[in-house]
Amino acid sequence: MNRLTAESGTPAGPHRITNTGDEIEHTAGDGGKYGVDAFECTTCHTRATLADFQYGRAGKCTDKAEGAWSRERADTLLNDTTFKNATAYAFTSPNANGEPSTHTYDRATAREALAMWQRSGGTHTWGRGELRVKCFGATHYVRPVLTGDVRN
């Protein structure tokens, strides 16, 4: 049998999956059982249904794969039109006293911060001219800094 590499397969979140040709027993909503196609992640070797991979129910992949996927999602957020022409990113988060504190970061640092929040279960929404991320019990704001922008 030709063993697949971690780079092969179809992306499904952090997983890279391929159809095994086998079936997994699945329980329907009415309690009936039937077979569905089994898929396997070529990175972590988790076996699950396609739906379980697609909807994030197949569990975590390897730390390396989870990190890469988080950075990819962070890049997608930073590529939004909200951040068009941004030369840096202003992050406003509560400090130890709960007061807002703003720091400006380059794209690489902003990407890693967003990726870390996502891996930690953070959720995001968009506001007017800003990205809002809820993580660690607080709301954090990310705004674009444009050349000549005086915001701090």
Backbone torsions as a table, in degrees:
resi	resn	phi	psi	omega
1	MET	NA	136.6	-179.9
2	ASN	-81.6	112.0	-177.7
3	ARG	-77.5	131.1	-180.0
4	LEU	-77.6	151.4	177.4
5	THR	-93.2	167.7	-179.4
6	ALA	-64.3	-22.2	-179.9
7	GLU	-82.3	-15.1	-178.2
8	SER	-87.5	167.5	180.0
9	GLY	99.9	170.7	-179.0
10	THR	-93.5	134.8	178.2
11	PRO	-63.9	136.8	173.9
12	ALA	-144.1	87.0	-170.5
13	GLY	64.7	-136.0	179.7
14	PRO	-75.7	-15.0	-177.5
15	HIS	-80.4	155.0	169.8
16	ARG	-118.9	109.9	-169.5
17	ILE	-112.2	156.2	175.2
18	THR	-144.8	148.2	179.0
19	ASN	-72.3	129.6	-177.4
20	THR	-84.0	-17.6	-174.2
21	GLY	86.4	-4.3	177.4
22	ASP	-98.1	175.2	174.9
23	GLU	-119.1	151.7	173.6
24	ILE	-116.1	137.8	177.2
25	GLU	-72.1	133.0	-178.6
26	HIS	-124.6	140.5	177.3
27	THR	-100.0	123.2	179.5
28	ALA	-76.4	167.5	179.1
29	GLY	-59.2	-27.5	179.9
30	ASP	-88.7	4.8	179.0
31	GLY	92.4	-10.1	178.1
32	GLY	-70.9	151.5	180.0
33	LYS	-113.2	141.3	177.0
34	TYR	-152.6	165.0	-178.8
35	GLY	-92.3	139.1	174.5
36	VAL	-128.9	159.2	-179.6
37	ASP	-58.8	137.1	176.4
38	ALA	-94.0	138.3	175.2
39	PHE	-120.1	151.5	178.9
40	GLU	-131.4	138.3	174.7
41	CYS	-78.3	127.2	-179.1
42	THR	-76.8	-7.6	178.4
43	THR	-93.7	-52.8	-174.7
44	CYS	-108.5	-5.7	177.5
45	HIS	66.2	22.2	172.1
46	THR	-69.5	136.7	175.7
47	ARG	-109.9	132.8	179.6
48	ALA	-163.6	176.4	175.5
49	THR	-77.3	161.8	177.4
50	LEU	-58.2	-44.4	180.0
51	ALA	-60.3	-39.6	179.3
52	ASP	-63.6	-38.6	176.0
53	PHE	-68.7	-45.5	-175.5
54	GLN	-65.4	-32.4	-176.7
55	TYR	-103.6	16.9	173.5
56	GLY	72.8	19.6	-178.5
57	ARG	-95.2	1.4	-176.9
58	ALA	-87.0	-0.4	179.2
59	GLY	89.2	-177.3	-177.0
60	LYS	-77.3	152.6	173.2
61	CYS	-96.6	-157.6	178.3
62	THR	-73.7	158.2	177.8
63	ASP	-56.6	-41.4	-179.5
64	LYS	-62.0	-45.8	-179.7
65	ALA	-67.4	-41.3	178.5
66	GLU	-62.4	-41.9	179.1
67	GLY	-64.1	-43.5	179.7
68	ALA	-63.6	-41.2	-179.9
69	TRP	-67.0	-40.1	177.9
70	SER	-62.6	-41.6	178.0
71	ARG	-66.3	-37.0	177.3
72	GLU	-63.3	-43.6	177.8
73	ARG	-66.2	-37.7	177.8
74	ALA	-63.8	-42.3	176.7
75	ASP	-59.4	-40.9	179.2
76	THR	-60.8	-42.8	178.1
77	LEU	-63.5	-43.8	-178.5
78	LEU	-71.1	-16.8	177.2
79	ASN	-86.6	-2.2	179.8
80	ASP	-62.4	153.2	-179.8
81	THR	-60.9	-21.8	175.9
82	THR	-56.1	-33.8	-175.6
83	PHE	-103.3	14.9	-179.7
84	LYS	-57.6	132.1	179.1
85	ASN	67.8	13.4	178.1
86	ALA	-67.5	135.3	176.2
87	THR	-99.6	-15.3	177.6
88	ALA	-161.6	179.6	-175.8
89	TYR	-134.2	127.3	178.8
90	ALA	-93.7	117.9	179.1
91	PHE	-103.3	123.0	175.9
92	THR	-114.9	120.2	-179.0
93	SER	-137.9	157.1	176.9
94	PRO	-70.2	139.2	175.7
95	ASN	-84.6	-169.5	-177.1
96	ALA	-60.4	-25.8	179.6
97	ASN	-93.5	2.7	-179.5
98	GLY	84.3	2.5	179.3
99	GLU	-86.0	146.4	179.4
100	PRO	-65.2	136.1	178.7
101	SER	-133.6	128.8	-176.1
102	THR	-113.5	133.6	176.1
103	HIS	-132.3	146.1	-178.8
104	THR	-106.5	135.4	-177.1
105	TYR	-132.1	155.7	173.4
106	ASP	-76.1	174.4	-175.4
107	ARG	-61.4	-42.9	-177.3
108	ALA	-61.1	-41.7	179.6
109	THR	-70.9	-40.2	177.4
110	ALA	-61.5	-42.1	179.4
111	ARG	-60.7	-45.6	-179.4
112	GLU	-66.1	-38.2	178.3
113	ALA	-64.5	-46.5	178.5
114	LEU	-63.2	-40.7	178.9
115	ALA	-62.7	-41.7	179.0
116	MET	-63.8	-42.6	178.7
117	TRP	-63.0	-41.1	-179.8
118	GLN	-65.7	-41.6	179.0
119	ARG	-67.2	-22.5	-179.8
120	SER	-92.4	10.3	176.6
121	GLY	91.5	11.8	179.8
122	GLY	-66.3	148.6	176.2
123	THR	-119.5	155.1	-178.5
124	HIS	-129.3	154.6	171.5
125	THR	-139.9	162.6	178.7
126	TRP	-105.0	136.5	171.6
127	GLY	-114.7	-180.0	179.1
128	ARG	-68.0	108.8	177.4
129	GLY	73.9	18.3	-178.7
130	GLU	-156.4	157.3	172.5
131	LEU	-105.4	132.7	178.2
132	ARG	-113.2	127.5	-179.5
133	VAL	-120.8	125.9	175.2
134	LYS	-99.4	120.3	-179.5
135	CYS	-162.0	148.3	179.2
136	PHE	55.5	35.4	175.9
137	GLY	75.1	15.0	-178.7
138	ALA	-142.0	163.5	173.5
139	THR	-103.8	130.4	179.8
140	HIS	-113.5	143.6	-177.3
141	TYR	-117.2	134.8	177.4
142	VAL	-121.5	122.5	-179.0
143	ARG	-125.5	150.0	178.0
144	PRO	-74.0	144.9	170.8
145	VAL	-111.8	120.8	-178.0
146	LEU	-102.3	154.0	178.0
147	THR	-53.2	127.8	-179.4
148	GLY	85.3	-1.8	179.0
149	ASP	-72.5	133.4	-177.7
150	VAL	-96.7	0.3	178.6
151	ARG	-62.4	149.8	176.7
152	ASN	-130.1	NA	NA
